[in-house]
Amino acid sequence: MRDEQLLEVIERYLAGEMSADERKAFEQLRIENAEVDSRVIEHQQFTGLLKQYGERVELENRLNAIHQEIDVHALTDEVIIHPSWVVQLWRDHHSKISVAASIAIFAILATLFVTGSLSNKSTYEELRREVAQLRYNQNKTRYATQVANAKSSRPVSTDKYRGTGFAITSNGLIATNYHVISGNDSVYVQNAAGKSYKVKVLYTDPKTDVAILKITDSTFASLGTIPYTFRHSESDLAENVFTYGYPQDSPVYGYGSVTSENGLNNDSLDYQISVPINPGNSGGPLFDNKGNIVGIVKAKQTQLEGAHFALKSSYLLAAIDSLSADSLTKHPVVLNTKNTLTGLSRQQQIKKLQNYVFLVKVYAKN
């Protein structure tokens, strides 16, 4: 594809002029082709800067026009002559003062943006949980004692980061976020009964923030039939969704809805959701009411209450396809196609999920 053609396609994509099939195909191309994805991001940033510059020029022109209209000497006379000068000044010039105030606010926001106070990096918080140093010191001896007495292999030191993962196959493949396990020395998963298993990192994709783990512990047998399926189609705006994960040592249920079909800065890889989530929820499953996996919880916007984000399930399925294609497993990854959660009450669904959602513990050097 020539540069001119690619630029035209990118402009149609960012303007929302593509059909659903075209958009899906182009998003898949972004995943597979890093250069195309980079061009999209660069063009998005360039058009954003052009828009900001145009708005600034327009405001400057309005300010200059207002300045020419104001008779400074007449205003001085009014202030001196009339005792109620504040009221009279507001009545005569409130529209001009409002515009001037708007320009001042714009200048402040521009300064914050340039200095990084309003940058995406400061407002987008990945939700892996760092274990407190105090708790690390208090529990170090207790963990070492448990490890010495355990029948299965366990790490000698306590974990440094925590997140959530969930089973995608009965033979021990676990999905989570890449940022949960990045920088690890070793990774373990712990089930609802408190039993830990050592895992191997089979696949990572930092761009989509997906990681796939494999339980390698000799004590692991099988999880049994996975009770949920993976949704291929996208969720609708205002669709009800729920989470189940480990923002603390015991599992936590959360409920909300899809509040935007795109993520931060209109990122088409993610949903924005209203489900309450906290550090430790990263890598957890996002379900629809029927118990289908529709996404993976990943982050929240720190400066906007209730703005949380989840990667769409289609990108997890693409990662699973890549895993099979790369022959990293002995057999092709076969996903469950029968959802046994459909029709159950929420309490019954949660009970059936307990054995398939894990606390992910990441062990790293200090």
C-alpha positions as CSV (number, residue, x, y, z in Angstrom):
1,M,0.0,0.0,0.0
2,R,1.5,3.4,-1.0
3,D,1.9,6.1,1.5
4,E,-0.9,8.2,-0.1
5,Q,-3.3,5.3,0.1
6,L,-2.3,4.4,3.7
7,L,-2.8,8.1,4.8
8,E,-6.2,8.1,3.2
9,V,-7.2,4.9,5.0
10,I,-5.9,6.3,8.3
11,E,-7.9,9.5,7.9
12,R,-11.1,7.5,7.2
13,Y,-10.3,5.3,10.3
14,L,-9.8,8.3,12.7
15,A,-12.8,10.1,11.3
16,G,-15.1,7.1,11.9
17,E,-16.0,6.8,8.2
18,M,-15.2,3.0,8.0
19,S,-17.8,0.3,8.1
20,A,-17.7,-2.1,11.0
21,D,-15.9,-4.8,8.9
22,E,-13.4,-2.3,7.5
23,R,-12.6,-1.0,10.9
24,K,-12.2,-4.5,12.3
25,A,-9.8,-5.5,9.5
26,F,-7.8,-2.3,9.9
27,E,-7.5,-2.8,13.7
28,Q,-6.2,-6.3,13.0
29,L,-3.7,-4.8,10.6
30,R,-2.5,-2.4,13.4
31,I,-1.9,-5.4,15.7
32,E,0.0,-7.3,13.0
33,N,2.0,-4.4,11.5
34,A,3.9,-2.2,14.0
35,E,4.7,0.3,11.3
36,V,1.1,0.9,10.4
37,D,0.2,1.2,14.1
38,S,2.9,3.8,14.5
39,R,1.7,5.8,11.5
40,V,-1.8,5.8,13.0
41,I,-0.6,7.2,16.3
42,E,1.7,9.8,14.7
43,H,-1.2,11.0,12.4
44,Q,-3.6,11.2,15.4
45,Q,-1.1,13.2,17.4
46,F,-0.4,15.5,14.4
47,T,-4.1,16.2,13.7
48,G,-4.6,16.9,17.4
49,L,-1.8,19.5,17.4
50,L,-3.2,21.1,14.3
51,K,-6.6,21.3,16.0
52,Q,-5.1,22.8,19.1
53,Y,-3.2,25.4,17.1
54,G,-6.3,26.4,15.2
55,E,-8.3,26.8,18.4
56,R,-5.5,28.9,19.9
57,V,-5.3,31.2,16.8
58,E,-9.1,31.7,16.9
59,L,-9.0,32.6,20.6
60,E,-6.1,35.1,20.0
61,N,-8.1,36.7,17.2
62,R,-11.1,37.0,19.5
63,L,-9.0,38.5,22.2
64,N,-7.5,41.1,19.9
65,A,-11.0,42.1,18.6
66,I,-12.2,42.5,22.2
67,H,-9.2,44.6,23.1
68,Q,-9.8,46.9,20.2
69,E,-13.5,47.4,21.3
70,I,-12.6,48.3,24.9
71,D,-12.1,52.0,25.6
72,V,-9.7,51.9,28.5
73,H,-10.0,55.6,29.3
74,A,-13.8,55.5,29.4
75,L,-13.6,52.5,31.8
76,T,-11.3,54.5,34.0
77,D,-13.8,57.4,34.2
78,E,-16.7,55.1,35.0
79,V,-14.7,53.5,37.8
80,I,-13.9,56.8,39.3
81,I,-17.3,58.5,38.9
82,H,-19.6,55.6,39.9
83,P,-19.3,54.2,43.5
84,S,-20.9,50.9,42.5
85,W,-18.2,50.3,39.9
86,V,-18.0,46.5,40.2
87,V,-21.7,46.0,39.5
88,Q,-21.7,48.5,36.6
89,L,-18.5,47.1,35.1
90,W,-19.9,43.6,35.1
91,R,-23.2,44.8,33.6
92,D,-21.5,46.6,30.7
93,H,-18.7,44.2,30.0
94,H,-19.6,40.7,31.3
95,S,-19.4,39.0,27.9
96,K,-15.9,40.4,27.3
97,I,-14.8,39.4,30.8
98,S,-16.2,35.9,30.3
99,V,-14.2,35.5,27.1
100,A,-11.0,36.8,28.8
101,A,-11.5,34.4,31.6
102,S,-12.0,31.5,29.1
103,I,-8.7,32.5,27.5
104,A,-6.9,32.5,30.9
105,I,-8.3,29.0,31.7
106,F,-7.1,27.8,28.3
107,A,-3.6,29.2,29.0
108,I,-3.5,27.3,32.3
109,L,-4.6,24.1,30.7
110,A,-2.1,24.5,27.9
111,T,0.7,25.0,30.5
112,L,-0.4,21.8,32.4
113,F,-0.4,19.9,29.2
114,V,3.1,21.0,28.2
115,T,4.5,20.2,31.6
116,G,2.9,16.7,31.6
117,S,0.3,17.4,34.4
118,L,-2.5,16.5,31.9
119,S,-0.6,13.9,29.9
120,N,-2.1,10.4,29.3
121,K,0.8,8.9,31.3
122,S,-0.2,10.6,34.5
123,T,-3.9,9.8,34.3
124,Y,-3.7,6.2,33.0
125,E,-3.0,3.8,35.9
126,E,-2.3,0.1,35.3
127,L,-3.8,-2.0,38.0
128,R,-1.3,-4.5,39.2
129,R,-0.9,-4.3,43.0
130,E,2.4,-3.7,44.6
131,V,2.7,-5.6,47.9
132,A,3.6,-3.2,50.7
133,Q,7.2,-3.3,52.0
134,L,5.9,-3.4,55.6
135,R,3.8,-6.5,54.9
136,Y,6.7,-8.0,53.0
137,N,8.9,-7.8,56.1
138,Q,6.2,-9.0,58.5
139,N,5.3,-12.1,56.4
140,K,8.8,-13.1,55.1
141,T,9.4,-15.5,57.9
142,R,5.9,-17.0,57.7
143,Y,6.2,-17.6,54.0
144,A,9.6,-19.2,54.3
145,T,8.2,-21.6,56.9
146,Q,5.2,-22.5,54.7
147,V,7.5,-23.1,51.8
148,A,9.7,-25.4,53.7
149,N,6.8,-27.5,54.8
150,A,4.9,-27.5,51.5
151,K,4.8,-30.6,49.3
152,S,4.8,-28.6,46.1
153,S,7.5,-26.2,45.0
154,R,6.9,-22.6,46.3
155,P,9.1,-19.5,46.1
156,V,11.2,-18.7,49.1
157,S,10.6,-14.9,49.1
158,T,7.2,-13.3,49.1
159,D,5.6,-11.8,46.0
160,K,6.2,-8.2,45.0
161,Y,3.4,-7.6,42.5
162,R,-0.1,-9.0,42.3
163,G,-2.9,-9.2,39.7
164,T,-5.6,-11.5,38.5
165,G,-5.7,-14.2,35.8
166,F,-8.3,-16.6,34.5
167,A,-8.2,-20.0,32.8
168,I,-8.7,-20.3,29.1
169,T,-8.2,-24.1,28.9
170,S,-8.7,-26.9,31.4
171,N,-5.0,-28.0,31.1
172,G,-3.7,-24.8,32.8
173,L,-3.5,-22.0,30.3
174,I,-4.1,-18.7,32.1
175,A,-4.7,-15.2,30.6
176,T,-3.7,-12.0,32.3
177,N,-2.2,-8.6,31.5
178,Y,1.4,-8.2,30.3
179,H,2.0,-5.4,32.7
180,V,1.1,-7.7,35.6
181,I,3.9,-10.1,34.9
182,S,6.5,-7.8,33.3
183,G,9.9,-7.7,35.1
184,N,9.3,-11.0,36.9
185,D,11.8,-13.5,38.2
186,S,9.1,-16.1,38.6
187,V,5.3,-16.2,38.6
188,Y,2.8,-18.3,40.6
189,V,-1.0,-18.4,40.5
190,Q,-3.1,-19.2,43.6
191,N,-6.7,-20.6,43.4
192,A,-9.6,-19.8,45.7
193,A,-8.6,-22.6,48.0
194,G,-5.2,-21.0,48.6
195,K,-3.2,-23.6,46.6
196,S,-0.3,-22.1,44.6
197,Y,1.0,-23.4,41.3
198,K,4.2,-22.3,39.4
199,V,3.6,-21.1,35.9
200,K,5.6,-20.4,32.8
201,V,5.1,-17.3,30.7
202,L,4.3,-18.7,27.2
203,Y,3.2,-15.5,25.3
204,T,3.4,-11.7,25.8
205,D,2.2,-8.8,23.7
206,P,3.0,-5.4,25.2
207,K,1.0,-3.6,22.6
208,T,-2.3,-5.2,23.5
209,D,-1.2,-5.8,27.1
210,V,-1.9,-9.6,27.0
211,A,0.1,-12.4,28.6
212,I,-0.7,-16.1,28.5
213,L,0.7,-18.4,31.2
214,K,1.0,-22.1,31.5
215,I,0.7,-24.0,34.9
216,T,3.8,-26.2,35.0
217,D,3.6,-27.4,38.7
218,S,3.9,-31.2,39.0
219,T,1.0,-31.2,41.5
220,F,-1.4,-29.8,38.9
221,A,-3.8,-32.2,37.2
222,S,-6.7,-30.5,35.4
223,L,-9.2,-27.7,36.1
224,G,-12.1,-29.6,34.5
225,T,-14.4,-28.1,31.8
226,I,-14.2,-24.3,31.6
227,P,-17.8,-23.0,32.4
228,Y,-17.6,-19.9,30.2
229,T,-17.0,-19.1,26.5
230,F,-15.2,-16.2,24.8
231,R,-17.3,-13.7,22.9
232,H,-16.2,-12.8,19.4
233,S,-18.6,-9.9,18.8
234,E,-18.1,-6.5,20.5
235,S,-20.3,-5.4,23.5
236,D,-22.9,-2.7,23.0
237,L,-22.9,0.7,24.7
238,A,-24.7,0.5,28.1
239,E,-24.5,-3.3,28.1
240,N,-24.3,-4.7,31.7
241,V,-21.0,-6.4,32.6
242,F,-19.3,-7.7,35.8
243,T,-15.8,-8.6,37.0
244,Y,-14.4,-11.1,39.5
245,G,-10.8,-10.7,40.6
246,Y,-8.3,-10.1,43.3
247,P,-7.7,-6.5,44.3
248,Q,-7.2,-8.0,47.8
249,D,-6.3,-11.5,49.1
250,S,-9.9,-12.7,48.8
251,P,-11.9,-12.5,45.5
252,V,-14.1,-9.4,44.8
253,Y,-17.1,-9.1,42.6
254,G,-17.9,-5.9,40.7
255,Y,-20.8,-4.8,38.6
256,G,-21.4,-2.0,36.0
257,S,-21.8,-1.3,32.3
258,V,-20.0,-0.5,29.1
259,T,-19.9,3.3,29.1
260,S,-17.9,3.7,25.8
261,E,-17.1,1.5,22.9
262,N,-13.6,2.9,22.9
263,G,-10.9,3.5,25.5
264,L,-8.7,6.4,26.5
265,N,-8.1,8.8,23.6
266,N,-10.7,6.9,21.5
267,D,-8.4,3.8,21.5
268,S,-10.4,1.1,19.7
269,L,-8.6,-1.8,21.5
270,D,-10.5,-1.1,24.8
271,Y,-13.9,-0.6,26.3
272,Q,-14.5,2.1,29.0
273,I,-16.5,0.5,31.8
274,S,-18.1,1.8,35.0
275,V,-17.3,-1.3,37.1
276,P,-15.4,-0.4,40.3
277,I,-11.9,-1.7,40.0
278,N,-8.7,-1.2,42.0
279,P,-5.0,-2.3,41.9
280,G,-4.9,-6.1,41.7
281,N,-7.9,-6.2,39.3
282,S,-5.5,-6.1,36.3
283,G,-5.7,-9.2,34.2
284,G,-9.2,-10.2,35.5
285,P,-12.0,-11.3,33.3
286,L,-14.9,-9.0,32.2
287,F,-18.1,-11.0,31.7
288,D,-21.5,-10.1,30.1
289,N,-24.7,-11.1,31.9
290,K,-24.7,-14.6,30.3
291,G,-21.2,-15.3,31.6
292,N,-19.3,-14.8,28.3
293,I,-15.8,-13.3,28.5
294,V,-16.0,-9.9,26.7
295,G,-12.7,-8.4,27.9
296,I,-9.7,-8.2,30.3
297,V,-9.6,-5.5,33.0
298,K,-6.4,-3.4,32.6
299,A,-6.4,0.2,33.9
300,K,-8.3,3.2,35.1
301,Q,-8.0,7.0,34.5
302,T,-6.9,8.5,37.8
303,Q,-8.3,12.0,37.3
304,L,-11.8,10.9,36.2
305,E,-14.0,9.0,38.7
306,G,-15.5,5.8,37.3
307,A,-13.4,5.8,34.0
308,H,-12.0,2.3,33.9
309,F,-10.8,0.3,30.9
310,A,-10.8,-3.3,29.6
311,L,-9.2,-4.9,26.6
312,K,-11.8,-6.3,24.1
313,S,-12.0,-10.1,24.0
314,S,-11.2,-10.1,20.2
315,Y,-7.6,-9.2,21.0
316,L,-7.3,-12.0,23.5
317,L,-8.6,-14.4,20.9
318,A,-6.0,-13.1,18.4
319,A,-3.3,-13.7,21.0
320,I,-4.6,-17.3,21.5
321,D,-4.5,-17.8,17.7
322,S,-0.9,-16.5,17.7
323,L,0.0,-18.9,20.5
324,S,-1.3,-21.9,18.5
325,A,0.4,-20.7,15.3
326,D,3.8,-20.3,17.0
327,S,3.5,-23.9,18.3
328,L,4.4,-22.9,21.8
329,T,2.1,-25.6,23.2
330,K,2.2,-29.3,22.4
331,H,-1.3,-29.2,21.0
332,P,-3.5,-26.5,19.4
333,V,-5.4,-24.4,21.9
334,V,-9.0,-25.6,21.9
335,L,-11.4,-23.2,23.6
336,N,-14.6,-24.3,25.3
337,T,-17.7,-23.7,23.1
338,K,-20.4,-24.4,25.7
339,N,-21.3,-21.8,28.3
340,T,-22.8,-23.4,31.4
341,L,-23.2,-20.1,33.2
342,T,-26.1,-18.9,31.0
343,G,-29.4,-18.9,32.8
344,L,-27.9,-19.1,36.3
345,S,-28.3,-16.5,39.0
346,R,-25.4,-14.2,39.6
347,Q,-24.6,-16.0,42.9
348,Q,-24.6,-19.3,41.1
349,Q,-22.3,-17.9,38.4
350,I,-19.8,-16.6,40.9
351,K,-19.7,-20.0,42.7
352,K,-18.9,-21.7,39.4
353,L,-16.2,-19.2,38.6
354,Q,-14.2,-19.5,41.8
355,N,-12.0,-22.4,40.6
356,Y,-11.1,-20.7,37.3
357,V,-10.0,-17.2,38.4
358,F,-6.6,-16.9,40.0
359,L,-4.6,-14.5,42.1
360,V,-1.4,-13.9,40.1
361,K,1.8,-13.5,42.3
362,V,4.9,-12.0,40.7
363,Y,8.2,-12.5,42.3
364,A,10.9,-10.0,41.4
365,K,14.3,-8.9,42.7
366,N,14.3,-5.7,44.8
